[in-house]
Amino acid sequence: MKTSRVIVILVLTVIAIGAVSAAALLLPGRGNATTTSSLPGACVKPAGGFLVVASQYGFNDSIDHGVPQKSWPILNVTQGQTVNITVCNTDFQAHGFQVTHYYDTTVTSIASGQIINVSFVANQAGNFRIYCNIFCSIHWAMQSGVLSVSPA
């Protein structure tokens, strides 16, 4: 009897923590976590490239852009173009970063405060998914990015 009571208390505690965490993420007035003034010094957009910020609000604040129903972020390039992406993690937890066909051969985990640089040639036209490849609390909002490669 005592064991089942402890289990119930643990389950209720986990539910309460989850509810508080979800409410904190969804409350209005949180400000823009990806403004330039709040980014680490080395977290800058590469010349002619893209800056992707992984935060508690998704990639480039994707939850404010209607994901998962709407794609975000969308990176537009031309076939044959060299694509340079700087990915910064401003969140307290690790996030992943992958681009189908172009940058998806290894698991990429970006620790809190870490910055990675990704570079490849967009050799195939089409739309390619940008997504987080490791589980995190905002994982659902980091599955809808698109690299759109137009024919040359």
Buried (B, 14 or more C-beta within 10 A) or exposed (E): EEEEEEEEEEEEEEEEEEEEEEEEBEEEEEEEBBEEEEBEEEBBEBEEBBBBBBBBBBBBBBBBBEBBEEBBBBBEBEBEBEBBBBBBBBBEBBBBBBBBBBBBEEEBBBEEEBBBEBEBEBEEBBEBBBBBBBEBBBBBBBBBBBBBBEEE
